[in-house]
Structure formats: C-alpha cells, structure tokens
Amino acid sequence: MAKDPAHMRAQLRTQALSELISYAAKSDRVTYKDRAEWYRNLIRTAMEISAEAKKLETELCARAVQEKALTVTEVSNAAKISRNAVYARAEVVYPDGMPE
C-alpha cells in the first residue's frame, strides 16, 4: 500500500525541524564563549526553524480542509488563525483551486 503523499511531506518537514533543533543545541554548546557568533548562529537557526514550521503549518491547514478531515472552522481554531487565513493557506498549496 502506497504511503499518503501529504503524510510523507509532513514527515520530511518534521524531520527537518528535528535536525534544525539538534543543530541549534550543538551550535549553542560550540559557540557559547563567542557571544557574537553564538547570537548569529542561534538567530539564523531560529529563522530557519520558523520558516520550516510555517511551511508545515500551511500545508497541514490546506490539506486538512481539502481532505475534509477538519472543517475550515476547526482548522482556524486549531491553528489560532482566522477562517480567511485558512483559505489563504489553501491558495498557497492549491493555487489552481482545491481538488475535489
């Protein structure tokens, strides 16, 4: 049985987040004596974590609605965003409209 593509993408994104968090911990230990380098590394890594988490959240919101796993209202409540924001995320993932 083939794996669900949405599930596979979510696994890849969560793995990337895990690796970035691990990198941040290692960077913290290695650069703590050089404050400038410590800040640079952790700020850069935090931005990468934020970007990867945003991609995951965008995809999950759109796919949950498209697959009818959750309603738009349920997604907006879970993500603590407006219903309009849920529709905006769907437009990012499905620029030609959601498939039926």
Phi and psi restraints in degrees (range 20) as a CNS / XPLOR table:
assign (resid 1 and name C) (resid 2 and name N)
       (resid 2 and name CA) (resid 2 and name C) 1.0 -72.0 20.0 2
assign (resid 2 and name N) (resid 2 and name CA)
       (resid 2 and name C) (resid 3 and name N) 1.0 144.3 20.0 2
assign (resid 2 and name C) (resid 3 and name N)
       (resid 3 and name CA) (resid 3 and name C) 1.0 -74.6 20.0 2
assign (resid 3 and name N) (resid 3 and name CA)
       (resid 3 and name C) (resid 4 and name N) 1.0 151.0 20.0 2
assign (resid 3 and name C) (resid 4 and name N)
       (resid 4 and name CA) (resid 4 and name C) 1.0 -68.7 20.0 2
assign (resid 4 and name N) (resid 4 and name CA)
       (resid 4 and name C) (resid 5 and name N) 1.0 124.0 20.0 2
assign (resid 4 and name C) (resid 5 and name N)
       (resid 5 and name CA) (resid 5 and name C) 1.0 -57.8 20.0 2
assign (resid 5 and name N) (resid 5 and name CA)
       (resid 5 and name C) (resid 6 and name N) 1.0 -38.1 20.0 2
assign (resid 5 and name C) (resid 6 and name N)
       (resid 6 and name CA) (resid 6 and name C) 1.0 -64.6 20.0 2
assign (resid 6 and name N) (resid 6 and name CA)
       (resid 6 and name C) (resid 7 and name N) 1.0 -40.9 20.0 2
assign (resid 6 and name C) (resid 7 and name N)
       (resid 7 and name CA) (resid 7 and name C) 1.0 -65.2 20.0 2
assign (resid 7 and name N) (resid 7 and name CA)
       (resid 7 and name C) (resid 8 and name N) 1.0 -41.5 20.0 2
assign (resid 7 and name C) (resid 8 and name N)
       (resid 8 and name CA) (resid 8 and name C) 1.0 -63.3 20.0 2
assign (resid 8 and name N) (resid 8 and name CA)
       (resid 8 and name C) (resid 9 and name N) 1.0 -42.8 20.0 2
assign (resid 8 and name C) (resid 9 and name N)
       (resid 9 and name CA) (resid 9 and name C) 1.0 -64.4 20.0 2
assign (resid 9 and name N) (resid 9 and name CA)
       (resid 9 and name C) (resid 10 and name N) 1.0 -40.4 20.0 2
assign (resid 9 and name C) (resid 10 and name N)
       (resid 10 and name CA) (resid 10 and name C) 1.0 -63.6 20.0 2
assign (resid 10 and name N) (resid 10 and name CA)
       (resid 10 and name C) (resid 11 and name N) 1.0 -40.0 20.0 2
assign (resid 10 and name C) (resid 11 and name N)
       (resid 11 and name CA) (resid 11 and name C) 1.0 -62.7 20.0 2
assign (resid 11 and name N) (resid 11 and name CA)
       (resid 11 and name C) (resid 12 and name N) 1.0 -42.4 20.0 2
assign (resid 11 and name C) (resid 12 and name N)
       (resid 12 and name CA) (resid 12 and name C) 1.0 -62.5 20.0 2
assign (resid 12 and name N) (resid 12 and name CA)
       (resid 12 and name C) (resid 13 and name N) 1.0 -42.0 20.0 2
assign (resid 12 and name C) (resid 13 and name N)
       (resid 13 and name CA) (resid 13 and name C) 1.0 -67.8 20.0 2
assign (resid 13 and name N) (resid 13 and name CA)
       (resid 13 and name C) (resid 14 and name N) 1.0 -41.3 20.0 2
assign (resid 13 and name C) (resid 14 and name N)
       (resid 14 and name CA) (resid 14 and name C) 1.0 -67.9 20.0 2
assign (resid 14 and name N) (resid 14 and name CA)
       (resid 14 and name C) (resid 15 and name N) 1.0 -33.7 20.0 2
assign (resid 14 and name C) (resid 15 and name N)
       (resid 15 and name CA) (resid 15 and name C) 1.0 -64.4 20.0 2
assign (resid 15 and name N) (resid 15 and name CA)
       (resid 15 and name C) (resid 16 and name N) 1.0 -42.8 20.0 2
assign (resid 15 and name C) (resid 16 and name N)
       (resid 16 and name CA) (resid 16 and name C) 1.0 -61.6 20.0 2
assign (resid 16 and name N) (resid 16 and name CA)
       (resid 16 and name C) (resid 17 and name N) 1.0 -41.2 20.0 2
assign (resid 16 and name C) (resid 17 and name N)
       (resid 17 and name CA) (resid 17 and name C) 1.0 -62.9 20.0 2
assign (resid 17 and name N) (resid 17 and name CA)
       (resid 17 and name C) (resid 18 and name N) 1.0 -42.6 20.0 2
assign (resid 17 and name C) (resid 18 and name N)
       (resid 18 and name CA) (resid 18 and name C) 1.0 -60.5 20.0 2
assign (resid 18 and name N) (resid 18 and name CA)
       (resid 18 and name C) (resid 19 and name N) 1.0 -43.7 20.0 2
assign (resid 18 and name C) (resid 19 and name N)
       (resid 19 and name CA) (resid 19 and name C) 1.0 -65.6 20.0 2
assign (resid 19 and name N) (resid 19 and name CA)
       (resid 19 and name C) (resid 20 and name N) 1.0 -39.5 20.0 2
assign (resid 19 and name C) (resid 20 and name N)
       (resid 20 and name CA) (resid 20 and name C) 1.0 -65.5 20.0 2
assign (resid 20 and name N) (resid 20 and name CA)
       (resid 20 and name C) (resid 21 and name N) 1.0 -40.2 20.0 2
assign (resid 20 and name C) (resid 21 and name N)
       (resid 21 and name CA) (resid 21 and name C) 1.0 -66.3 20.0 2
assign (resid 21 and name N) (resid 21 and name CA)
       (resid 21 and name C) (resid 22 and name N) 1.0 -40.5 20.0 2
assign (resid 21 and name C) (resid 22 and name N)
       (resid 22 and name CA) (resid 22 and name C) 1.0 -61.7 20.0 2
assign (resid 22 and name N) (resid 22 and name CA)
       (resid 22 and name C) (resid 23 and name N) 1.0 -42.8 20.0 2
assign (resid 22 and name C) (resid 23 and name N)
       (resid 23 and name CA) (resid 23 and name C) 1.0 -61.3 20.0 2
assign (resid 23 and name N) (resid 23 and name CA)
       (resid 23 and name C) (resid 24 and name N) 1.0 -41.3 20.0 2
assign (resid 23 and name C) (resid 24 and name N)
       (resid 24 and name CA) (resid 24 and name C) 1.0 -61.8 20.0 2
assign (resid 24 and name N) (resid 24 and name CA)
       (resid 24 and name C) (resid 25 and name N) 1.0 -41.7 20.0 2
assign (resid 24 and name C) (resid 25 and name N)
       (resid 25 and name CA) (resid 25 and name C) 1.0 -64.6 20.0 2
assign (resid 25 and name N) (resid 25 and name CA)
       (resid 25 and name C) (resid 26 and name N) 1.0 -42.5 20.0 2
assign (resid 25 and name C) (resid 26 and name N)
       (resid 26 and name CA) (resid 26 and name C) 1.0 -66.2 20.0 2
assign (resid 26 and name N) (resid 26 and name CA)
       (resid 26 and name C) (resid 27 and name N) 1.0 -42.7 20.0 2
assign (resid 26 and name C) (resid 27 and name N)
       (resid 27 and name CA) (resid 27 and name C) 1.0 -61.5 20.0 2
assign (resid 27 and name N) (resid 27 and name CA)
       (resid 27 and name C) (resid 28 and name N) 1.0 -39.9 20.0 2
assign (resid 27 and name C) (resid 28 and name N)
       (resid 28 and name CA) (resid 28 and name C) 1.0 -59.1 20.0 2
assign (resid 28 and name N) (resid 28 and name CA)
       (resid 28 and name C) (resid 29 and name N) 1.0 -45.8 20.0 2
assign (resid 28 and name C) (resid 29 and name N)
       (resid 29 and name CA) (resid 29 and name C) 1.0 -67.2 20.0 2
assign (resid 29 and name N) (resid 29 and name CA)
       (resid 29 and name C) (resid 30 and name N) 1.0 -37.2 20.0 2
assign (resid 29 and name C) (resid 30 and name N)
       (resid 30 and name CA) (resid 30 and name C) 1.0 -78.8 20.0 2
assign (resid 30 and name N) (resid 30 and name CA)
       (resid 30 and name C) (resid 31 and name N) 1.0 -35.9 20.0 2
assign (resid 30 and name C) (resid 31 and name N)
       (resid 31 and name CA) (resid 31 and name C) 1.0 -107.0 20.0 2
assign (resid 31 and name N) (resid 31 and name CA)
       (resid 31 and name C) (resid 32 and name N) 1.0 7.3 20.0 2
assign (resid 31 and name C) (resid 32 and name N)
       (resid 32 and name CA) (resid 32 and name C) 1.0 -60.5 20.0 2
assign (resid 32 and name N) (resid 32 and name CA)
       (resid 32 and name C) (resid 33 and name N) 1.0 -24.9 20.0 2
assign (resid 32 and name C) (resid 33 and name N)
       (resid 33 and name CA) (resid 33 and name C) 1.0 -80.0 20.0 2
assign (resid 33 and name N) (resid 33 and name CA)
       (resid 33 and name C) (resid 34 and name N) 1.0 -23.5 20.0 2
assign (resid 33 and name C) (resid 34 and name N)
       (resid 34 and name CA) (resid 34 and name C) 1.0 -103.9 20.0 2
assign (resid 34 and name N) (resid 34 and name CA)
       (resid 34 and name C) (resid 35 and name N) 1.0 95.5 20.0 2
assign (resid 34 and name C) (resid 35 and name N)
       (resid 35 and name CA) (resid 35 and name C) 1.0 -58.9 20.0 2
assign (resid 35 and name N) (resid 35 and name CA)
       (resid 35 and name C) (resid 36 and name N) 1.0 -40.1 20.0 2
assign (resid 35 and name C) (resid 36 and name N)
       (resid 36 and name CA) (resid 36 and name C) 1.0 -64.1 20.0 2
assign (resid 36 and name N) (resid 36 and name CA)
       (resid 36 and name C) (resid 37 and name N) 1.0 -46.5 20.0 2
assign (resid 36 and name C) (resid 37 and name N)
       (resid 37 and name CA) (resid 37 and name C) 1.0 -66.8 20.0 2
assign (resid 37 and name N) (resid 37 and name CA)
       (resid 37 and name C) (resid 38 and name N) 1.0 -36.9 20.0 2
assign (resid 37 and name C) (resid 38 and name N)
       (resid 38 and name CA) (resid 38 and name C) 1.0 -59.6 20.0 2
assign (resid 38 and name N) (resid 38 and name CA)
       (resid 38 and name C) (resid 39 and name N) 1.0 -49.7 20.0 2
assign (resid 38 and name C) (resid 39 and name N)
       (resid 39 and name CA) (resid 39 and name C) 1.0 -62.4 20.0 2
assign (resid 39 and name N) (resid 39 and name CA)
       (resid 39 and name C) (resid 40 and name N) 1.0 -46.1 20.0 2
assign (resid 39 and name C) (resid 40 and name N)
       (resid 40 and name CA) (resid 40 and name C) 1.0 -56.0 20.0 2
assign (resid 40 and name N) (resid 40 and name CA)
       (resid 40 and name C) (resid 41 and name N) 1.0 -50.7 20.0 2
assign (resid 40 and name C) (resid 41 and name N)
       (resid 41 and name CA) (resid 41 and name C) 1.0 -63.2 20.0 2
assign (resid 41 and name N) (resid 41 and name CA)
       (resid 41 and name C) (resid 42 and name N) 1.0 -45.9 20.0 2
assign (resid 41 and name C) (resid 42 and name N)
       (resid 42 and name CA) (resid 42 and name C) 1.0 -70.9 20.0 2
assign (resid 42 and name N) (resid 42 and name CA)
       (resid 42 and name C) (resid 43 and name N) 1.0 -36.5 20.0 2
assign (resid 42 and name C) (resid 43 and name N)
       (resid 43 and name CA) (resid 43 and name C) 1.0 -64.3 20.0 2
assign (resid 43 and name N) (resid 43 and name CA)
       (resid 43 and name C) (resid 44 and name N) 1.0 -47.1 20.0 2
assign (resid 43 and name C) (resid 44 and name N)
       (resid 44 and name CA) (resid 44 and name C) 1.0 -60.1 20.0 2
assign (resid 44 and name N) (resid 44 and name CA)
       (resid 44 and name C) (resid 45 and name N) 1.0 -45.4 20.0 2
assign (resid 44 and name C) (resid 45 and name N)
       (resid 45 and name CA) (resid 45 and name C) 1.0 -67.0 20.0 2
assign (resid 45 and name N) (resid 45 and name CA)
       (resid 45 and name C) (resid 46 and name N) 1.0 -39.7 20.0 2
assign (resid 45 and name C) (resid 46 and name N)
       (resid 46 and name CA) (resid 46 and name C) 1.0 -61.3 20.0 2
assign (resid 46 and name N) (resid 46 and name CA)
       (resid 46 and name C) (resid 47 and name N) 1.0 -39.5 20.0 2
assign (resid 46 and name C) (resid 47 and name N)
       (resid 47 and name CA) (resid 47 and name C) 1.0 -65.7 20.0 2
assign (resid 47 and name N) (resid 47 and name CA)
       (resid 47 and name C) (resid 48 and name N) 1.0 -40.0 20.0 2
assign (resid 47 and name C) (resid 48 and name N)
       (resid 48 and name CA) (resid 48 and name C) 1.0 -65.8 20.0 2
assign (resid 48 and name N) (resid 48 and name CA)
       (resid 48 and name C) (resid 49 and name N) 1.0 -40.4 20.0 2
assign (resid 48 and name C) (resid 49 and name N)
       (resid 49 and name CA) (resid 49 and name C) 1.0 -62.6 20.0 2
assign (resid 49 and name N) (resid 49 and name CA)
       (resid 49 and name C) (resid 50 and name N) 1.0 -44.8 20.0 2
assign (resid 49 and name C) (resid 50 and name N)
       (resid 50 and name CA) (resid 50 and name C) 1.0 -60.2 20.0 2
assign (resid 50 and name N) (resid 50 and name CA)
       (resid 50 and name C) (resid 51 and name N) 1.0 -44.6 20.0 2
assign (resid 50 and name C) (resid 51 and name N)
       (resid 51 and name CA) (resid 51 and name C) 1.0 -64.6 20.0 2
assign (resid 51 and name N) (resid 51 and name CA)
       (resid 51 and name C) (resid 52 and name N) 1.0 -42.6 20.0 2
assign (resid 51 and name C) (resid 52 and name N)
       (resid 52 and name CA) (resid 52 and name C) 1.0 -67.5 20.0 2
assign (resid 52 and name N) (resid 52 and name CA)
       (resid 52 and name C) (resid 53 and name N) 1.0 -41.0 20.0 2
assign (resid 52 and name C) (resid 53 and name N)
       (resid 53 and name CA) (resid 53 and name C) 1.0 -64.1 20.0 2
assign (resid 53 and name N) (resid 53 and name CA)
       (resid 53 and name C) (resid 54 and name N) 1.0 -38.3 20.0 2
assign (resid 53 and name C) (resid 54 and name N)
       (resid 54 and name CA) (resid 54 and name C) 1.0 -64.1 20.0 2
assign (resid 54 and name N) (resid 54 and name CA)
       (resid 54 and name C) (resid 55 and name N) 1.0 -41.6 20.0 2
assign (resid 54 and name C) (resid 55 and name N)
       (resid 55 and name CA) (resid 55 and name C) 1.0 -61.3 20.0 2
assign (resid 55 and name N) (resid 55 and name CA)
       (resid 55 and name C) (resid 56 and name N) 1.0 -43.8 20.0 2
assign (resid 55 and name C) (resid 56 and name N)
       (resid 56 and name CA) (resid 56 and name C) 1.0 -63.0 20.0 2
assign (resid 56 and name N) (resid 56 and name CA)
       (resid 56 and name C) (resid 57 and name N) 1.0 -46.5 20.0 2
assign (resid 56 and name C) (resid 57 and name N)
       (resid 57 and name CA) (resid 57 and name C) 1.0 -62.1 20.0 2
assign (resid 57 and name N) (resid 57 and name CA)
       (resid 57 and name C) (resid 58 and name N) 1.0 -41.4 20.0 2
assign (resid 57 and name C) (resid 58 and name N)
       (resid 58 and name CA) (resid 58 and name C) 1.0 -61.7 20.0 2
assign (resid 58 and name N) (resid 58 and name CA)
       (resid 58 and name C) (resid 59 and name N) 1.0 -48.1 20.0 2
assign (resid 58 and name C) (resid 59 and name N)
       (resid 59 and name CA) (resid 59 and name C) 1.0 -64.2 20.0 2
assign (resid 59 and name N) (resid 59 and name CA)
       (resid 59 and name C) (resid 60 and name N) 1.0 -44.0 20.0 2
assign (resid 59 and name C) (resid 60 and name N)
       (resid 60 and name CA) (resid 60 and name C) 1.0 -64.4 20.0 2
assign (resid 60 and name N) (resid 60 and name CA)
       (resid 60 and name C) (resid 61 and name N) 1.0 -41.8 20.0 2
assign (resid 60 and name C) (resid 61 and name N)
       (resid 61 and name CA) (resid 61 and name C) 1.0 -60.4 20.0 2
assign (resid 61 and name N) (resid 61 and name CA)
       (resid 61 and name C) (resid 62 and name N) 1.0 -48.3 20.0 2
assign (resid 61 and name C) (resid 62 and name N)
       (resid 62 and name CA) (resid 62 and name C) 1.0 -65.2 20.0 2
assign (resid 62 and name N) (resid 62 and name CA)
       (resid 62 and name C) (resid 63 and name N) 1.0 -44.6 20.0 2
assign (resid 62 and name C) (resid 63 and name N)
       (resid 63 and name CA) (resid 63 and name C) 1.0 -71.3 20.0 2
assign (resid 63 and name N) (resid 63 and name CA)
       (resid 63 and name C) (resid 64 and name N) 1.0 -33.7 20.0 2
assign (resid 63 and name C) (resid 64 and name N)
       (resid 64 and name CA) (resid 64 and name C) 1.0 -61.3 20.0 2
assign (resid 64 and name N) (resid 64 and name CA)
       (resid 64 and name C) (resid 65 and name N) 1.0 -39.1 20.0 2
assign (resid 64 and name C) (resid 65 and name N)
       (resid 65 and name CA) (resid 65 and name C) 1.0 -74.3 20.0 2
assign (resid 65 and name N) (resid 65 and name CA)
       (resid 65 and name C) (resid 66 and name N) 1.0 -44.3 20.0 2
assign (resid 65 and name C) (resid 66 and name N)
       (resid 66 and name CA) (resid 66 and name C) 1.0 -61.3 20.0 2
assign (resid 66 and name N) (resid 66 and name CA)
       (resid 66 and name C) (resid 67 and name N) 1.0 -40.4 20.0 2
assign (resid 66 and name C) (resid 67 and name N)
       (resid 67 and name CA) (resid 67 and name C) 1.0 -83.0 20.0 2
assign (resid 67 and name N) (resid 67 and name CA)
       (resid 67 and name C) (resid 68 and name N) 1.0 -1.5 20.0 2
assign (resid 67 and name C) (resid 68 and name N)
       (resid 68 and name CA) (resid 68 and name C) 1.0 59.0 20.0 2
assign (resid 68 and name N) (resid 68 and name CA)
       (resid 68 and name C) (resid 69 and name N) 1.0 29.8 20.0 2
assign (resid 68 and name C) (resid 69 and name N)
       (resid 69 and name CA) (resid 69 and name C) 1.0 -74.8 20.0 2
assign (resid 69 and name N) (resid 69 and name CA)
       (resid 69 and name C) (resid 70 and name N) 1.0 -33.7 20.0 2
assign (resid 69 and name C) (resid 70 and name N)
       (resid 70 and name CA) (resid 70 and name C) 1.0 -138.0 20.0 2
assign (resid 70 and name N) (resid 70 and name CA)
       (resid 70 and name C) (resid 71 and name N) 1.0 153.4 20.0 2
assign (resid 70 and name C) (resid 71 and name N)
       (resid 71 and name CA) (resid 71 and name C) 1.0 -79.8 20.0 2
assign (resid 71 and name N) (resid 71 and name CA)
       (resid 71 and name C) (resid 72 and name N) 1.0 167.2 20.0 2
assign (resid 71 and name C) (resid 72 and name N)
       (resid 72 and name CA) (resid 72 and name C) 1.0 -58.8 20.0 2
assign (resid 72 and name N) (resid 72 and name CA)
       (resid 72 and name C) (resid 73 and name N) 1.0 -41.2 20.0 2
assign (resid 72 and name C) (resid 73 and name N)
       (resid 73 and name CA) (resid 73 and name C) 1.0 -63.3 20.0 2
assign (resid 73 and name N) (resid 73 and name CA)
       (resid 73 and name C) (resid 74 and name N) 1.0 -42.6 20.0 2
assign (resid 73 and name C) (resid 74 and name N)
       (resid 74 and name CA) (resid 74 and name C) 1.0 -64.4 20.0 2
assign (resid 74 and name N) (resid 74 and name CA)
       (resid 74 and name C) (resid 75 and name N) 1.0 -40.8 20.0 2
assign (resid 74 and name C) (resid 75 and name N)
       (resid 75 and name CA) (resid 75 and name C) 1.0 -64.5 20.0 2
assign (resid 75 and name N) (resid 75 and name CA)
       (resid 75 and name C) (resid 76 and name N) 1.0 -44.9 20.0 2
assign (resid 75 and name C) (resid 76 and name N)
       (resid 76 and name CA) (resid 76 and name C) 1.0 -62.9 20.0 2
assign (resid 76 and name N) (resid 76 and name CA)
       (resid 76 and name C) (resid 77 and name N) 1.0 -37.6 20.0 2
assign (resid 76 and name C) (resid 77 and name N)
       (resid 77 and name CA) (resid 77 and name C) 1.0 -68.1 20.0 2
assign (resid 77 and name N) (resid 77 and name CA)
       (resid 77 and name C) (resid 78 and name N) 1.0 -43.0 20.0 2
assign (resid 77 and name C) (resid 78 and name N)
       (resid 78 and name CA) (resid 78 and name C) 1.0 -65.1 20.0 2
assign (resid 78 and name N) (resid 78 and name CA)
       (resid 78 and name C) (resid 79 and name N) 1.0 -40.8 20.0 2
assign (resid 78 and name C) (resid 79 and name N)
       (resid 79 and name CA) (resid 79 and name C) 1.0 -88.4 20.0 2
assign (resid 79 and name N) (resid 79 and name CA)
       (resid 79 and name C) (resid 80 and name N) 1.0 -7.1 20.0 2
assign (resid 79 and name C) (resid 80 and name N)
       (resid 80 and name CA) (resid 80 and name C) 1.0 57.2 20.0 2
assign (resid 80 and name N) (resid 80 and name CA)
       (resid 80 and name C) (resid 81 and name N) 1.0 47.1 20.0 2
assign (resid 80 and name C) (resid 81 and name N)
       (resid 81 and name CA) (resid 81 and name C) 1.0 -131.7 20.0 2
assign (resid 81 and name N) (resid 81 and name CA)
       (resid 81 and name C) (resid 82 and name N) 1.0 168.0 20.0 2
assign (resid 81 and name C) (resid 82 and name N)
       (resid 82 and name CA) (resid 82 and name C) 1.0 -75.9 20.0 2
assign (resid 82 and name N) (resid 82 and name CA)
       (resid 82 and name C) (resid 83 and name N) 1.0 162.2 20.0 2
assign (resid 82 and name C) (resid 83 and name N)
       (resid 83 and name CA) (resid 83 and name C) 1.0 -61.4 20.0 2
assign (resid 83 and name N) (resid 83 and name CA)
       (resid 83 and name C) (resid 84 and name N) 1.0 -38.1 20.0 2
assign (resid 83 and name C) (resid 84 and name N)
       (resid 84 and name CA) (resid 84 and name C) 1.0 -60.8 20.0 2
assign (resid 84 and name N) (resid 84 and name CA)
       (resid 84 and name C) (resid 85 and name N) 1.0 -36.6 20.0 2
assign (resid 84 and name C) (resid 85 and name N)
       (resid 85 and name CA) (resid 85 and name C) 1.0 -65.7 20.0 2
assign (resid 85 and name N) (resid 85 and name CA)
       (resid 85 and name C) (resid 86 and name N) 1.0 -34.6 20.0 2
assign (resid 85 and name C) (resid 86 and name N)
       (resid 86 and name CA) (resid 86 and name C) 1.0 -63.5 20.0 2
assign (resid 86 and name N) (resid 86 and name CA)
       (resid 86 and name C) (resid 87 and name N) 1.0 -45.6 20.0 2
assign (resid 86 and name C) (resid 87 and name N)
       (resid 87 and name CA) (resid 87 and name C) 1.0 -63.1 20.0 2
assign (resid 87 and name N) (resid 87 and name CA)
       (resid 87 and name C) (resid 88 and name N) 1.0 -37.3 20.0 2
assign (resid 87 and name C) (resid 88 and name N)
       (resid 88 and name CA) (resid 88 and name C) 1.0 -64.1 20.0 2
assign (resid 88 and name N) (resid 88 and name CA)
       (resid 88 and name C) (resid 89 and name N) 1.0 -39.9 20.0 2
assign (resid 88 and name C) (resid 89 and name N)
       (resid 89 and name CA) (resid 89 and name C) 1.0 -65.2 20.0 2
assign (resid 89 and name N) (resid 89 and name CA)
       (resid 89 and name C) (resid 90 and name N) 1.0 -38.3 20.0 2
assign (resid 89 and name C) (resid 90 and name N)
       (resid 90 and name CA) (resid 90 and name C) 1.0 -62.7 20.0 2
assign (resid 90 and name N) (resid 90 and name CA)
       (resid 90 and name C) (resid 91 and name N) 1.0 -36.8 20.0 2
assign (resid 90 and name C) (resid 91 and name N)
       (resid 91 and name CA) (resid 91 and name C) 1.0 -66.7 20.0 2
assign (resid 91 and name N) (resid 91 and name CA)
       (resid 91 and name C) (resid 92 and name N) 1.0 -31.6 20.0 2
assign (resid 91 and name C) (resid 92 and name N)
       (resid 92 and name CA) (resid 92 and name C) 1.0 -68.9 20.0 2
assign (resid 92 and name N) (resid 92 and name CA)
       (resid 92 and name C) (resid 93 and name N) 1.0 -45.6 20.0 2
assign (resid 92 and name C) (resid 93 and name N)
       (resid 93 and name CA) (resid 93 and name C) 1.0 -76.4 20.0 2
assign (resid 93 and name N) (resid 93 and name CA)
       (resid 93 and name C) (resid 94 and name N) 1.0 -37.5 20.0 2
assign (resid 93 and name C) (resid 94 and name N)
       (resid 94 and name CA) (resid 94 and name C) 1.0 -122.5 20.0 2
assign (resid 94 and name N) (resid 94 and name CA)
       (resid 94 and name C) (resid 95 and name N) 1.0 75.7 20.0 2
assign (resid 94 and name C) (resid 95 and name N)
       (resid 95 and name CA) (resid 95 and name C) 1.0 -62.7 20.0 2
assign (resid 95 and name N) (resid 95 and name CA)
       (resid 95 and name C) (resid 96 and name N) 1.0 -23.5 20.0 2
assign (resid 95 and name C) (resid 96 and name N)
       (resid 96 and name CA) (resid 96 and name C) 1.0 -97.0 20.0 2
assign (resid 96 and name N) (resid 96 and name CA)
       (resid 96 and name C) (resid 97 and name N) 1.0 13.9 20.0 2
assign (resid 96 and name C) (resid 97 and name N)
       (resid 97 and name CA) (resid 97 and name C) 1.0 98.2 20.0 2
assign (resid 97 and name N) (resid 97 and name CA)
       (resid 97 and name C) (resid 98 and name N) 1.0 152.2 20.0 2
assign (resid 97 and name C) (resid 98 and name N)
       (resid 98 and name CA) (resid 98 and name C) 1.0 -69.9 20.0 2
assign (resid 98 and name N) (resid 98 and name CA)
       (resid 98 and name C) (resid 99 and name N) 1.0 136.8 20.0 2
assign (resid 98 and name C) (resid 99 and name N)
       (resid 99 and name CA) (resid 99 and name C) 1.0 -68.6 20.0 2
assign (resid 99 and name N) (resid 99 and name CA)
       (resid 99 and name C) (resid 100 and name N) 1.0 153.2 20.0 2
